[in-house]
């Protein structure tokens, strides 16, 4: 039974993020999920801070040192996500080489409420990632967000989704990835992570050349409708300051804040 209040929403959100971050790593070869004193950290086997993620607040400087050394020894970038302010440990993170990357806002929407209608239908179709081709297309769209600025990240994102496609018949039902097409061309993505009546929305992405045409909005509304169809009780997401008003207009409410810190690989 879902009990919607601010404390519980923050718990649902944190649990959903943690599960989503580790989903492919738990199911694909050459990827690992590790734990340390309540922290979860992912080794995707590649130089990608989209997939090399840490989630949780460390309880000691030793925890920060251990995780930092893990990625440093492998020369891998990583992104550390916090569901609470890092004020007390910010200096320790900086000393270890982490840089503050962004602040996001936690948001939620009770799926017992009516879902706002999509402003307009602009995509030719939206498809589930259920084959190597669909996963390849998903990786192609998501990786384009990082080009031309970060070609290594883009290449590794494509490689990981190629691997996901090769193992797609063995992936569990919690991770649902969608690709939007325009006349056969993949132009936008969305991800749902569905577990324990909670639906997390991730990866609403559209490459620069396809933006401002409503593709992302349609993907987002399709994800919401699918979450409701799957009988989830609440939808959660993390919004950047730029996207905050878009989600507010759709009826999402604020619950908590997230900080993201980045550890760069050496050249």
C-alpha positions as CSV (number, residue, x, y, z in Angstrom):
1,X,0.0,0.0,0.0
2,X,1.4,3.4,-1.0
3,X,1.2,6.1,1.6
4,X,1.8,9.4,0.0
5,X,3.5,12.0,2.2
6,X,6.7,13.8,1.9
7,X,8.8,11.4,4.0
8,X,7.5,8.3,2.2
9,X,7.8,9.9,-1.2
10,X,11.4,10.6,-0.6
11,X,12.0,7.0,0.4
12,X,10.1,5.7,-2.6
13,X,12.1,8.0,-4.9
14,X,15.5,7.1,-3.4
15,X,14.7,3.3,-3.6
16,X,13.5,3.6,-7.2
17,X,16.6,5.5,-8.3
18,X,18.9,3.0,-6.7
19,X,17.1,0.1,-8.3
20,X,17.1,1.8,-11.7
21,X,20.8,2.7,-11.6
22,X,21.7,-0.9,-10.8
23,X,19.2,-2.6,-13.1
24,X,21.3,-3.3,-16.2
25,X,24.4,-3.8,-14.0
26,X,22.7,-6.6,-12.2
27,X,21.8,-8.3,-15.5
28,X,24.6,-7.7,-18.0
29,X,28.0,-9.4,-18.1
30,X,31.1,-7.2,-17.4
31,X,29.0,-4.9,-15.1
32,X,29.0,-5.0,-11.3
33,X,26.9,-3.7,-8.4
34,X,28.9,-3.1,-5.2
35,X,27.8,-2.0,-1.7
36,X,29.7,-0.3,1.2
37,X,28.1,0.8,4.4
38,X,24.7,1.6,2.9
39,X,26.2,3.0,-0.3
40,X,25.6,1.5,-3.8
41,X,28.2,1.9,-6.5
42,X,28.2,0.6,-10.0
43,X,31.1,-0.5,-12.2
44,X,29.8,-0.7,-15.8
45,X,33.3,-1.8,-17.1
46,X,33.6,1.4,-19.2
47,X,34.4,5.0,-18.9
48,X,30.8,6.3,-18.5
49,X,29.5,8.4,-15.6
50,X,26.0,7.7,-17.0
51,X,26.4,4.2,-15.7
52,X,29.2,4.4,-13.2
53,X,27.0,5.8,-10.4
54,X,27.2,6.0,-6.6
55,X,24.1,6.5,-4.6
56,X,23.8,7.4,-0.9
57,X,25.5,9.5,1.7
58,X,28.8,8.2,3.1
59,X,29.1,7.8,6.9
60,X,32.9,8.5,7.0
61,X,35.8,9.9,5.1
62,X,37.0,6.3,4.7
63,X,33.9,5.5,2.6
64,X,34.7,8.5,0.3
65,X,38.3,7.4,0.0
66,X,37.4,3.8,-0.7
67,X,35.0,4.6,-3.5
68,X,37.2,7.3,-5.0
69,X,40.1,4.9,-5.1
70,X,38.0,2.2,-6.7
71,X,37.2,4.4,-9.7
72,X,40.6,6.1,-9.8
73,X,42.4,2.7,-10.0
74,X,40.3,1.8,-13.0
75,X,40.6,5.3,-14.5
76,X,36.8,5.6,-14.7
77,X,34.6,8.7,-14.4
78,X,31.7,8.4,-12.0
79,X,28.6,10.4,-10.8
80,X,27.7,10.4,-7.1
81,X,24.0,11.0,-6.4
82,X,22.9,12.3,-3.0
83,X,19.3,12.5,-1.8
84,X,20.2,15.0,1.0
85,X,22.4,18.1,1.2
86,X,26.2,17.5,1.1
87,X,27.0,20.5,3.3
88,X,28.8,18.5,5.9
89,X,30.9,16.4,3.5
90,X,31.3,18.8,0.6
91,X,34.9,19.7,1.6
92,X,35.8,16.0,1.9
93,X,34.3,15.3,-1.6
94,X,36.3,18.2,-3.1
95,X,39.5,17.0,-1.4
96,X,39.0,13.6,-2.9
97,X,38.6,15.0,-6.4
98,X,34.9,15.2,-6.8
99,X,33.3,18.3,-8.3
100,X,29.7,19.5,-7.7
101,X,27.9,19.0,-11.0
102,X,24.2,19.9,-10.6
103,X,21.2,20.2,-8.3
104,X,18.0,18.5,-9.1
105,X,14.5,18.5,-7.6
106,X,12.6,15.4,-6.6
107,X,9.0,15.4,-7.9
108,X,6.0,13.1,-7.7
109,X,2.6,12.6,-9.2
110,X,-0.2,10.4,-7.7
111,X,-1.3,8.1,-10.5
112,X,-4.7,7.9,-9.0
113,X,-5.2,11.4,-10.4
114,X,-6.2,12.0,-14.1
115,X,-3.1,12.3,-16.3
116,X,-3.0,15.6,-18.3
117,X,-3.5,15.1,-22.0
118,X,-0.5,15.3,-24.3
119,X,-0.4,18.7,-26.0
120,X,-0.2,17.1,-29.4
121,X,0.8,13.8,-31.1
122,X,3.9,14.4,-33.3
123,X,5.8,11.1,-33.3
124,X,5.0,8.4,-35.9
125,X,5.2,5.7,-33.3
126,X,6.6,4.8,-29.8
127,X,8.1,1.3,-29.4
128,X,9.3,-0.8,-26.5
129,X,12.9,-1.8,-26.4
130,X,12.4,-5.6,-26.9
131,X,15.0,-6.4,-29.6
132,X,18.6,-5.7,-30.4
133,X,17.5,-3.1,-32.9
134,X,15.3,-1.2,-30.5
135,X,18.1,-1.1,-27.8
136,X,20.5,0.1,-30.5
137,X,18.2,2.9,-31.4
138,X,17.7,3.8,-27.8
139,X,21.5,4.0,-27.3
140,X,21.9,6.0,-30.5
141,X,19.4,8.7,-29.3
142,X,20.7,8.9,-25.7
143,X,24.4,9.0,-26.7
144,X,23.7,11.9,-29.1
145,X,23.1,14.1,-26.1
146,X,26.9,13.9,-25.4
147,X,28.1,14.6,-28.9
148,X,30.3,16.3,-30.0
149,X,31.5,17.3,-26.6
150,X,32.1,13.9,-25.0
151,X,32.6,11.2,-27.7
152,X,34.0,8.6,-25.2
153,X,30.8,8.8,-23.1
154,X,28.7,8.6,-26.3
155,X,30.6,5.6,-27.6
156,X,30.3,3.7,-24.3
157,X,26.6,4.4,-23.9
158,X,26.0,2.9,-27.4
159,X,28.1,-0.1,-26.4
160,X,26.2,-0.7,-23.2
161,X,22.8,-0.6,-25.0
162,X,24.1,-2.9,-27.7
163,X,25.0,-5.3,-24.9
164,X,21.5,-4.8,-23.4
165,X,20.0,-5.7,-26.8
166,X,22.1,-8.8,-27.1
167,X,20.7,-10.0,-23.7
168,X,17.2,-8.5,-24.1
169,X,15.3,-11.8,-23.8
170,X,16.9,-12.2,-20.3
171,X,16.2,-8.7,-18.9
172,X,13.5,-8.5,-16.2
173,X,10.2,-6.6,-16.5
174,X,11.0,-3.7,-14.2
175,X,13.0,-1.7,-16.6
176,X,10.9,-0.5,-19.6
177,X,12.7,1.6,-22.2
178,X,10.9,3.4,-25.0
179,X,12.0,4.9,-28.3
180,X,10.0,7.5,-30.3
181,X,10.3,7.4,-34.1
182,X,9.6,10.0,-36.7
183,X,9.3,8.4,-40.2
184,X,11.4,5.5,-39.0
185,X,14.2,7.6,-37.5
186,X,14.7,7.3,-33.7
187,X,14.4,10.8,-32.2
188,X,13.5,10.5,-28.5
189,X,13.7,8.2,-25.5
190,X,12.0,7.5,-22.2
191,X,12.6,5.0,-19.4
192,X,10.2,3.7,-16.8
193,X,11.5,1.8,-13.8
194,X,8.5,0.0,-12.2
195,X,8.6,-1.8,-8.9
196,X,6.5,-1.9,-5.7
197,X,3.8,0.3,-7.2
198,X,6.3,3.1,-7.9
199,X,7.1,4.3,-11.4
200,X,10.3,6.3,-11.9
201,X,10.6,8.3,-15.1
202,X,14.2,8.7,-16.5
203,X,16.0,9.3,-19.8
204,X,13.6,11.8,-21.4
205,X,16.1,12.7,-24.1
206,X,15.9,14.3,-27.6
207,X,19.1,15.2,-29.6
208,X,19.5,18.9,-30.3
209,X,18.5,18.8,-33.9
210,X,15.1,17.2,-33.0
211,X,14.2,19.5,-30.1
212,X,11.4,22.0,-29.8
213,X,9.0,19.8,-31.8
214,X,7.2,18.2,-28.9
215,X,8.9,14.8,-29.1
216,X,10.1,14.8,-25.5
217,X,6.6,15.9,-24.2
218,X,4.9,13.1,-26.1
219,X,7.4,10.6,-24.7
220,X,6.9,11.9,-21.2
221,X,3.1,11.7,-21.4
222,X,3.3,8.2,-22.9
223,X,5.5,7.1,-20.0
224,X,2.9,8.5,-17.5
225,X,0.1,6.7,-19.3
226,X,2.0,3.4,-19.4
227,X,2.8,3.7,-15.6
228,X,-0.9,4.2,-14.9
229,X,-1.8,1.2,-17.2
230,X,0.7,-0.9,-15.3
231,X,-1.2,0.0,-12.1
232,X,1.6,2.0,-10.4
233,X,0.3,4.2,-7.7
234,X,2.8,7.0,-7.9
235,X,5.2,8.4,-10.5
236,X,8.6,10.0,-9.4
237,X,11.3,11.8,-11.2
238,X,14.3,14.1,-10.8
239,X,14.0,17.5,-12.6
240,X,16.7,19.9,-13.4
241,X,15.9,23.6,-12.7
242,X,15.3,24.1,-16.4
243,X,12.6,21.4,-16.5
244,X,10.9,22.2,-13.2
245,X,8.0,24.3,-14.6
246,X,7.3,21.7,-17.3
247,X,6.6,19.1,-14.8
248,X,4.7,21.4,-12.5
249,X,2.3,22.2,-15.3
250,X,1.7,18.5,-15.6
251,X,0.7,18.3,-11.9
252,X,3.9,17.1,-10.3
253,X,4.7,18.3,-6.8
254,X,8.1,18.9,-5.3
255,X,9.5,16.5,-2.7
256,X,13.1,16.7,-1.8
257,X,16.3,17.7,-3.6
258,X,19.2,15.8,-5.1
259,X,22.8,16.7,-5.6
260,X,25.1,15.2,-8.2
261,X,28.9,15.2,-7.9
262,X,31.3,14.1,-10.7
263,X,34.6,12.4,-10.6
264,X,36.5,12.7,-13.9
265,X,38.8,10.1,-15.4
266,X,42.3,11.2,-16.3
267,X,43.1,11.8,-19.9
